[in-house]
């Protein structure tokens, strides 16, 4: 008897499945959409935070990014451009690289651009953004020539595992700090403390704890969408609490330590839709900085941005790929070249849009933790960012305290990879240890990677195993030594 097979579906969902390899990677369209939304809600804070970092700093001529007197009237245009670039680049990452990695303006990098570049004498914001564009174009050249990919593949598997674990610790720490669960004590008696004076005091901390417990319980019970459910439930709870208790936000003077860390959760009074202002796009001067601060200073600034961008993304894609189970035996994700190309374009695009270098976000691991395995999740995140240019009041409803439990949970999932390191082999265990602890302790992925690279090379050199170190690892270690000593180098050059 001949069995008749059902006709193969050629509908839109089937084509989406085939293009993104959704079924092949053990996922579903619904799971990818949910994971993309989780990633968006976990990193959407950048729409609010990037304008606060860039918008109130005067450049070397006294001007403010986006124009205006520095009273906050320029923040809306910075927010709109931030969301626009994040949306376009996240979609590009999903379509070109098919990897669940979203991008947005890089935290840390934006502060460097604001306080260490734009604020230099005679520099303008356009000049500072021109340096960002130059850095992005140089990285793009390094990718297209295969150099960046070659450096990535030269890193030993053990160090790649350590990078992933270190980032897990780092994002868990970010979640605890951004929620206020861990904070710098007012007395400065210790570097950090639990909550307020060692106590979990205030409604926002209750929201964080409820969200964290809910996420953990749903996750161990294997409920689909556990992280997204926790974020949305915590947001609803936060809105209700704010409506009843009128908690308010935390002003910079510290007068309301029990307030919300960033967004004050409330139903928008002026409606959910607002017209975006994209006037900031194209606000950069590619070579204007050379005449203001000199060639040597520009080169050093580009180098410092480049090295941070170069290795931050390497660590991020390893961590996200490891959590998604997408790495090969050498610890490399699929379509590495395409991932790095899009990330390099993002660096230049962020500068060209006037919102600082864009880079891959480790918060993408939250979406992966909720099941995302393909680039469709990044496309969903990107679409959400584009909608946020019009729906910024809705984004403002989600407070840090509701979103950050996702980072703690995903941090745990990533740290589980620590068993892949041979802790009895000091040659890899010590570099791995330094990589892991220095990421959260210095609040920098780049510093952790650099410490691991340098210590790995030094140990091999001390043991006379020079040939066991890839030549590109030697080069990277030397560059990190320069990076770690940029302060004295600049001082010696009078910069």
N, C-alpha and C positions, 0 to 999 in steps of 0.2 A: 504494500500500500504506500502510495506516494504522499508525503506530508507537504501541505501547502504552507509556506512561510508567510507571515503577514508582511505587507509592503513596508519598506523602510520609510520612516517619516522624513519629510524634507521641509517641514514647517520652520518658522522663525526660531522656535526654541531649540529645534534640532541643530540648526546651523550655529546658533550660539554655543550649544554644547560642544559641537565639533571644533569650532574655532578656538575656544578657550580650554578644550580638553577637560571639561568639567567631570564627566562620568569617568574618564580615564584616571583622574586623580582622586576618585572616590568621593566626589562632592555632588551637590545638586544646585540648580539655579537658585532655589529659595535660600539655601545655605549661604551661597555667595552674596546674595542681596543682603541677607541679615548680617553677615560678616563685614560687608562694606559699610553698613550703617553703624555697626559697633565701632569700627575704626574712625569713622567721621565724628561720632559723638565723643570719642576718647581724645581726639586731637583738635576738635573745633575751637578749643580755647585760644588757638593761635590767632583766630580772627579778632579776638578782643585784645589779646596780650601783645601782639606785634605792634599795633598802633600805640599802645601805652609805652612801649620801649622806644619806638622810633619817633613818635609824634611830639614829645616834649623836650627833645634835645636840640639846642641851637647849634648850627654848624659854625665853622670858623669865621663866617661873616655875620653871624647873628640871625640867619634865616632858619626857618623851620620847614621840615619835609611837607610838601603839599601846600606850602604858603600859609598865610595867616600869622597872627601875633603870638602863637604858642599857647593859646588859651583852651585848646582842645577842639577848636572848630575844624581842624584838619584831619581829625581821627577817622571820620566817616569815609573819606577818600582812600586813606591807607587801608582800612578794613576791607573795602570793596576790592581794591587791587590785590590784597593778600588772598582773599577768597577766590578771586578770578584765576590767578596764577596757580594756586594750589589745585583748583578744579581741573584746569586744562592739563597740567603736568601729571596729575594722578590718572586721568583718563589715558594720556599718552603712555604711561607706564603699563597700564592694563592692556592696552591694545597692541603695543609694540613688543613688550617683554613678557606678557602673560604671567605676571608675578604679582602676588597680593601685597603690594608695597605702595603706600600713598606718600605724597610729597607736599611740603609746605615750607614757608619761611623758617629757616633754621634758628632755633633758640640758642643763645650763646653767640652764634655768628652775628645775629642782628645787634646784640649789645656791643660786640667788637666794632661793627660798622658805625654805630652811633657814637660811642664814647672814645674809641681809639683812632677812628679815621675821619669821620665827618667833623668832629670837634677840633681837629688840628687847625692851627692858624691859617687863615686865607682859604681853607678848603670849603667847598659848598657841598650840599647833599648830592647834587648832580655829579660832582667829581668823585665822591665816595662811592656812589652806585656804579660809576665807570670802572673803578677798581674791581668791584664785584663782577662786572661783566668780563673784564680781562681775565680774572681768575677762572671763571667758568669756561671761557674759550680755550684757555691753556689746558684745563682738565679734559675738555672735549678732544683736543688734539692728542693728548696722552692716551685716551681711550681708542681713538680711531687708528692710532699707530700700533695698538696692541700692548702698549707698555703698562697701562693700569691693570689690564686683565692679567698680564704676565706676573706682576707683583702680587696680585691677589692669589694666583695659583701657586706661587712660590712659598706661601706661608704653610708651615707644617699643620697637619690635621689637628694635633693636640692644641695648638694655639688657637685655631679656629673654634674648637670646642670651648676653650677658656673664654674667648671673646663672647660667645653666645651666652655662657653662664654669667659672665660679668655684666652683660647688658641686662640680663634677667634681674640681677641684684640692683642694677642702676635704675631700671624703670619701676621696680617695687619701691625703691627709696624715693623716686620722683612722686609716685602716688601718695606715699605717706607724708611727704613734705608739702605738696601742693594742696592736700586736703587739710593741713594743719594738725594732723594726728601726731606728727613729729615736727617740732619747730625750734628755732633759736630762742633760748630763754631770755627774758628781759634782763635778768641779773647777769647774763653772760658767764655764769659760774661753770657751765659745761657747754660744749659745742652745740648739743641739741638736747631736747627733753621731750617727754611724753605730753602732748596737749598743752595745757596752760598750767604752769607750775606743777607739772607731774600728774595732772588730773585731766580726765576727759570731761571737760566742762563746756557747755554751750550746745545749742540745737544743731548747728552745722556738723559738729563732730558726731552727734547722734545719727545724722543722715548718713555720714560716711560709714559708721560702724554697721548700721542696718543694711546699707548697700553691700558692704563686704561680706557680711554673714549670709545675706540672701544669695549673692553670687557663688559663695562656697557651697552652700547647701544645694543649690540647683545644679552646680557642676558635679558634685559627688553623687547626686541622684541621676546624673546623665540626662538632664532636661535640655532639649534643644533650645538654643537662643538664651542660655543662662545669663551670659554677660549683658546682652541687650535688655533682657527683662529686668535685670538688676539696675541698670542705668535709668531706664524709663520709670520704674517703680520709685526709685530714690528721688528722681526729679519731681514726680507728682507729690511725694511726701514733703520735699523741700518747698514747693510752691504753697502747699497747705500751711506748713509751719510759718512761712514768711507772712502769709496773709493773716494769720492769727496772732503770732508773737511779734511781728514787726522787728525782726532781728537786725536788719540792715547790713551794710558791708563793712569791711575793715579799712578805715582810712589810713593813709601813710603815716600819720602821727601815732598810730597804735592805740588810739583812744577807745576802740571797740574790738578788743581781741577775740570776743566771742561771736563776731560777725562772720559773714560769708567771705571766703578768700578772694574771689574775683567777681563772678556774676552773682547778682542778687536775684534769686528765682522769683519771678512774678509774672502774671499774665500781662502782656503788653497792653498799655492803655491806648496807644496810638494806632493799634492794628498790627497785623503780622507782616504786612508788605511795606517796603520802602524802596524808592528808586535809588539804585547805586550810582556813585560818582566815580567814573574811571579816568578822571583828568590827570592822575598821577602816571599813567602808562607812558613810557618813553622819556621819563625824566632822568636822563643820565648823560654824562659827558665822558666819552671813552678815554680821551687823553688829557683832559683838563688838569688832572692831578700832577702830571709831570712838571708843569710850570709852577705849581704851588709849593710842592714839598721836595722836588728833586727825584731823579731816577732811582738812586739807591734806596730811598725811603719807600718809594712805590714798589720796588722789587721785594723788599722785606715784608711789606704789608700783604702783597699778593701771595708770597710764599707761606705766610702764617695762615691765611684763609685757605689756600690750596691744600696744605697738609691736613688741616682739620676736615675739609670736605672729602679729601681723597680717602682717608682711612675711616671716617665716621660711617660712610656708606658701606664700606667693606664689612665692617662689623655688623651694621644693621641688616644687610641682606643675608649674612650668614645666620644671624640670630632668627630672623623671620623664616628663612628657608629651613632651618633646623626644626623650628616649632611646627612647621607645616609638613615635615617629612619629605622635603623636596631636594635635599642635598645628595650628591653622589658620594662614593667611597672616599674621595679626596676632600670632601666638605665643600664642594662647589655647587651653587644652585644652577638650574637650567637657564639657558639664554643669558649667561653672565654678561657678555658683551653688550647686549641690548639694554640690560638693566643699567649698566654703567653709562651708556650713551645718553639715555633719558635723564639720568641723574645729573650728568654734566651739562646738558641743555638747561636743566632746571636752575643750576647755579647762575648761568648767564641770564636766563629769563627773569629770575627774581630781581637782579640788578637792573635790567632793562625796564622793568615795571616799577622800579623805585621802591621795592619792599624788601630788599636785602636778599642774599643768596637763599634759594630754595634747595632743600635736600630731602633725602628719604627719611621717613619718620619711624622710629622704633615703636611708636604707638600702634603701628600696623599689626604688631604681634597680638593686640587685643582682638582684632578681627579674625586673625588666624586661630587664636585660642577658642574662638566661637565657631570655627569650622571652615573659614575661607581657605581655599587652596589654589585659586586661579586669579588671573588678571581681571575677571569680571567684578570681583570685590573692589578692586581699585577704581574701575569705571564707575561703580555705584558711589564710592566715596567721592570721586571727582564730581559727579552730577550733584551730589548733596552740597558740595562746596559752591558750585555754580548757582544752585538755588539759594544758597545762603547769602549771595550778593543782594538778593531781593528780600530774603526772609531773615535778616539779621536779628530782628526782635525775638524770633522764635529760638534762634541759637542762644541768645542771651538768657533763656530760661534755664539752661542746664548749668548748674554750678559745679565747681571743681569737686565738691564733696560727693556729688552723684556720679561723676565720670571716673574719678581716680581709683575706686575699688577694682576696676577692670585691670589697671596696671599692676596692682599687687597680686591678683590672681594669676595673671599671665607671667609675672615675674617668677612665681613658684613653678609654673610649667616649664619655663626655660632653664631654671636652675637644676631641674631633674637631669639634665644632660651631664652634670658634673661627674657621674659615674663612668663616663667615657675617657677620663684622664687617669693615667697610671701614676698614682700618688707616691709610689715607692721609687719611681725613677726621678731623681732630683733634677736631672737635666731638662725635663719638660715640666715637672711639677712646680718648681720655683717660678719660672716665667709665667706659668698658668695662674699661680696664686697671685702674683703681682698684677697681672692683667685683670683678674676678677675683683680684687679689693680696691684697686685705685680708680676704677670707673665710678663707683658710688662715692668714694671718699674724696675725689677731686671734682666730682660732678662733670666728668668729661670722658667720653668714649675714646677720644684720641689719645689722651694721656695714658689710659689703661693699655691700649694697643701699643703705644710707644714704649712703655715700661716693659711689656712682655717681649717685644722685639729686641730691645737693647740688652736685656738680661739674658735672653736666649743666645745671642751672639757672643756676649762676654763669657758665658759659661762654656760654650763650645770652644772658644779661643783658649780659655784656661785649661781645658782638658786636651788641648792639642788636636781637636777634631775640626780643623779649619775647613776641610773638604766636605764636611757634612752640612755646611751652611750654604744655601743657594746664594749666588752672587747678588741677586736682587734683594735678599734679606740683609746682606752687608750694606748695600746702598741705602735701604730704608732705615737701618739702624743709625747710620751716619746722619741722615736727614733729621731723624728724631732728636739726636744729640744737639743739633743746631736749633731745632724747634724749642727744646727745653731751655736753651741758653739765649733765647732771643733778647731777653731783657738786658743782660750784660753786653751783648753784641750791639744793640741799639745805643746803649749808653756810651760805648767806646767810639761809635761813629757819630755821636752827638745828635742822634735822632730822638 
